[in-house]
Amino acid sequence: MIKTEVFATKLPVNLKKTLDKVCKQLGLRKNFVIETALREKLEDLLDQHDLQEAISESTGFHDWQSIKKDLKV
């Protein structure tokens, strides 16, 4: 069994109402929807961070602004 911990946060009223409505309409548990969304968002953020880090460390990368500047004669 996975250990769990209480996590409380405040949400905008309209977001909470939408979450309630969607969960009721689709027969989903709010915890499942929130946990899934949070896991996906964290993965996206880490992927974005890794990409930015790889770009900045790449020796062959030149930002678009410097390339455009060099192309102008």
WOZIKA-V946018 format. One record per residue. OMEGA is omega in whole degrees, -180 to 180 (none if undefined). Layout:
BEGIN
OMEGA + OMEGA
END
This chain:
BEGIN
180 + 176 + 178 + 180 + 179 + 178 + -178 + 178 + 176 + 179 + 172 + -176 + -177 + 178 + 179 + 179 + 179 + 177 + 179 + -177 + -179 + -180 + 179 + -178 + -176 + 179 + -179 + 174 + 180 + -180 + 180 + -178 + -178 + -180 + 180 + -179 + -180 + 178 + -180 + 180 + 178 + 178 + 178 + 180 + 179 + 177 + 179 + 178 + 180 + 179 + 179 + 179 + 180 + 179 + -178 + 180 + -178 + -179 + -178 + -176 + 173 + -179 + -174 + -179 + 180 + 177 + 179 + -180 + -179 + -179 + -179 + -178 + none
END
